[in-house]
């Protein structure tokens, strides 16, 4: 029989971790929802942000969460450069072209990081890395809690931006019907650039947050890119609410599964859920 305290502990940790996973996947979902392209370099932009936090912490003594803020800004800049310099040139081409372009970006970033930092694992240990908050008998990792609060704030800010601002509404209109949006005077190309910038910025923010408790290695982006695909498919391509809930579901599923199977195998659970969703509801929970 499973200990109820252990189950509650895993569920709480899973919800906190799921908030962070959701922000990683929200960027991918936003880019797909507006531009209808799959960014295979998504996880490697996250990896760059993790290395930025590592550099700031190791060499300058700055908190990794400062790296999260700078990672967000770096994501905006990189997103603009990549979208304007590469992605914009191939929009409208067969899907295989955008796949090859984003996969090429992935390889450049990954092998560039390997050349700069080496293949070894890097870790950060800020003061809250081992800190535990005891809340009504449930032990909560401070790193998880801080990361979840930052991720939740970013999610709420994105929701307000998309629902309450003219630019956000224009972005949503473009995702729903580009031609109709252009007839209303919305510059679809600018919306494409904006969505790509925000998508990369969100994953840059998440990278800084993850660096506070997750190892940093050049291949780490691959894991989070695949996880993002699972979450987006689970929630439904283009559905930000579905993506957020998908992140929570995967986070909880991973933590609870770690009670029954070796933690190194918990990624298998995410892919089992992925296959079940494809079989039972291919459009996802809130797919269009």
C-alpha positions in Angstrom: 0.0 0.0 0.0 1.3 3.4 -0.9 2.0 5.8 1.9 -0.5 8.7 1.6 2.1 11.2 2.9 4.5 10.0 0.2 1.8 10.4 -2.4 1.0 13.9 -1.2 4.6 14.8 -1.2 5.1 13.6 -4.8 1.9 15.4 -5.9 3.0 18.7 -4.4 6.5 18.4 -5.9 5.0 17.4 -9.2 2.7 20.4 -9.3 5.6 22.8 -8.6 7.8 21.1 -11.2 4.8 21.0 -13.7 4.6 24.8 -13.5 8.2 25.1 -14.7 7.6 22.4 -17.4 4.6 24.4 -18.6 6.6 27.5 -19.2 9.1 25.5 -21.2 6.3 24.1 -23.4 4.3 27.4 -23.6 7.0 28.9 -25.8 6.8 26.0 -28.2 3.0 26.1 -28.2 2.9 29.8 -28.9 5.3 29.5 -31.9 3.2 26.7 -33.3 -0.1 28.4 -32.6 0.9 31.5 -34.5 3.5 30.4 -37.1 2.6 26.7 -37.4 6.2 25.6 -37.3 7.9 23.2 -34.9 11.1 24.7 -33.4 13.4 21.7 -32.9 16.0 24.1 -31.4 13.6 25.0 -28.6 15.4 22.9 -25.9 18.8 24.2 -27.0 17.8 27.8 -26.4 16.9 26.6 -22.9 20.4 25.0 -22.6 22.0 28.3 -23.5 20.2 30.0 -20.7 21.3 27.3 -18.3 24.9 27.9 -19.2 24.4 31.6 -18.9 23.2 31.1 -15.3 26.1 28.7 -14.7 28.6 31.4 -15.9 27.1 34.1 -13.8 27.0 32.0 -10.7 30.4 30.4 -11.0 32.5 33.3 -12.3 30.6 36.4 -11.1 28.9 35.0 -7.9 25.5 36.1 -9.1 22.3 34.3 -8.2 21.2 31.9 -11.0 17.8 33.6 -11.0 19.5 36.7 -12.3 20.5 34.4 -15.2 16.7 33.6 -15.6 16.0 37.3 -16.2 19.0 37.7 -18.5 18.0 34.5 -20.2 14.6 36.0 -20.9 16.2 39.1 -22.5 18.7 36.9 -24.3 15.8 34.9 -25.7 14.1 38.0 -27.0 17.3 39.0 -28.8 18.1 35.6 -30.2 14.5 35.0 -31.2 14.5 38.2 -33.2 17.9 37.4 -34.9 16.9 33.8 -35.7 13.4 34.6 -36.9 14.4 37.6 -39.1 17.6 36.0 -40.3 16.5 32.4 -41.0 12.9 31.5 -40.2 11.2 34.4 -42.0 13.1 33.4 -45.2 11.6 29.9 -45.3 8.0 30.5 -44.1 5.6 29.1 -46.6 8.1 26.5 -47.7 7.4 22.8 -47.3 7.5 21.7 -43.6 10.7 19.7 -44.1 12.5 23.0 -44.8 11.7 24.6 -41.5 12.4 21.3 -39.8 15.9 21.2 -41.3 16.5 24.9 -40.5 15.6 24.6 -36.8 17.4 21.3 -36.6 20.5 23.0 -38.0 20.2 25.7 -35.4 20.0 22.9 -32.7 23.3 21.4 -33.9 25.1 24.7 -34.1 24.0 25.6 -30.5 24.7 22.2 -29.1 28.1 21.7 -30.6 29.0 25.3 -29.9 28.2 24.8 -26.2 30.2 21.5 -26.2 33.2 23.3 -27.7 33.0 26.2 -25.2 32.2 24.3 -22.0 33.1 20.7 -22.8 30.9 17.6 -22.5 31.0 17.4 -18.7 28.1 17.9 -16.3 27.9 21.3 -14.6 25.9 21.9 -11.4 25.0 25.0 -9.4 24.4 25.1 -5.7 22.7 28.4 -4.7 21.7 28.7 -1.0 18.2 27.5 -1.7 19.4 24.4 -3.6 19.1 22.2 -0.4 16.7 24.4 1.5 13.4 22.7 2.5 10.2 24.4 3.5 8.0 22.3 5.9 4.4 23.2 5.1 1.7 21.2 7.1 4.0 18.2 7.1 4.8 18.4 3.4 8.5 19.0 2.7 8.8 21.4 -0.2 12.0 22.1 -2.1 12.8 25.9 -2.0 14.3 25.6 -5.5 11.1 24.0 -6.8 8.9 26.6 -5.0 10.8 29.6 -6.2 11.0 28.2 -9.8 7.2 27.5 -9.7 6.3 31.0 -8.5 8.5 32.6 -11.2 6.9 30.3 -13.8 3.4 31.0 -12.6 4.1 34.8 -12.7 5.3 34.4 -16.3 2.3 32.4 -17.3 -0.1 34.9 -15.7 1.8 37.8 -17.4 1.5 36.0 -20.8 -2.2 35.4 -20.3 -2.8 39.1 -19.5 -0.7 40.2 -22.5 -2.6 37.9 -24.9 -6.1 38.8 -23.5 -5.9 42.4 -22.4 -3.4 44.2 -24.8 -4.0 45.2 -28.4 -0.8 43.5 -29.5 -1.7 40.3 -27.7 -5.2 40.3 -29.3 -3.6 40.9 -32.7 -1.3 37.9 -32.0 -4.3 35.7 -31.2 -6.1 37.0 -34.3 -3.2 36.1 -36.5 -3.0 32.6 -35.0 -6.7 32.0 -35.7 -6.9 33.4 -39.3 -3.9 35.2 -40.9 -5.8 36.5 -43.9 -8.6 38.0 -41.8 -6.1 39.5 -39.5 -4.3 41.2 -42.4 -7.6 42.5 -43.7 -8.0 44.2 -40.4 -4.7 45.9 -40.8 -2.6 43.6 -38.6 1.0 43.0 -39.9 1.2 39.2 -39.8 5.0 39.2 -40.3 5.5 41.3 -37.2 3.2 39.0 -35.2 5.3 36.0 -36.4 8.5 37.7 -35.2 6.9 38.6 -31.9 5.6 35.1 -31.3 9.0 33.6 -32.0 10.7 36.1 -29.7 8.3 35.5 -26.9 8.6 31.7 -27.3 12.4 31.8 -27.1 12.3 34.3 -24.3 10.0 32.0 -22.2 12.3 29.0 -22.6 15.2 31.3 -21.7 13.5 32.2 -18.5 12.8 28.6 -17.8 16.4 27.6 -18.4 17.6 30.0 -15.7 15.0 28.6 -13.3 15.9 25.0 -14.1 19.6 25.6 -13.6 19.0 26.1 -9.8 18.3 22.4 -9.3 18.9 20.6 -12.7 22.3 19.6 -14.1 23.7 21.6 -17.1 25.2 19.6 -20.0 25.1 20.3 -23.8 22.6 17.5 -24.4 20.1 18.7 -21.8 18.1 20.6 -24.3 17.1 17.4 -26.1 15.3 16.1 -23.0 13.3 19.3 -22.5 12.5 19.7 -26.2 11.0 16.2 -26.3 9.2 16.8 -23.0 7.8 20.1 -24.5 6.4 18.1 -27.5 4.7 15.7 -25.1 3.2 18.5 -23.1 2.0 20.4 -26.1 0.5 17.3 -27.7 -1.2 16.4 -24.4 -2.7 19.9 -24.1 -3.4 20.4 -27.8 -1.3 22.3 -30.3 -2.0 26.0 -30.1 -3.8 25.8 -26.7 -2.0 27.7 -24.0 -4.4 26.6 -21.3 -4.0 23.0 -22.4 -0.2 23.3 -22.5 -0.2 24.7 -18.9 -2.4 21.8 -17.7 -0.4 19.4 -19.7 2.8 20.6 -17.9 1.1 20.0 -14.5 -0.1 16.5 -15.5 3.4 15.5 -16.7 5.1 17.0 -13.6 2.8 15.1 -11.2 3.0 11.9 -13.3 6.8 12.0 -13.2 7.0 12.5 -9.5 4.4 9.9 -8.5 6.0 7.4 -10.9 9.3 7.8 -9.1 7.7 6.2 -6.1 7.2 2.9 -8.0 10.0 2.9 -10.6 13.7 4.1 -10.6 13.8 7.9 -11.0 16.0 7.6 -14.0 13.1 5.9 -15.8 10.5 8.5 -15.1 10.8 10.0 -18.6 9.2 6.7 -19.9 6.0 7.7 -18.1 5.8 11.0 -20.1 6.1 9.1 -23.3 3.5 6.5 -22.3 1.1 9.3 -21.7 2.1 10.8 -25.0 1.3 7.5 -26.9 -2.0 7.1 -25.0 -3.1 10.6 -26.0 -2.2 10.0 -29.6 -4.4 6.8 -29.5 -7.3 8.2 -27.6 -7.5 11.9 -28.4 -4.9 12.9 -31.0 -6.0 16.6 -30.9 -5.1 16.8 -27.2 -7.1 17.9 -24.2 -7.9 21.4 -25.7 -6.8 21.0 -29.3 -8.3 23.1 -32.0 
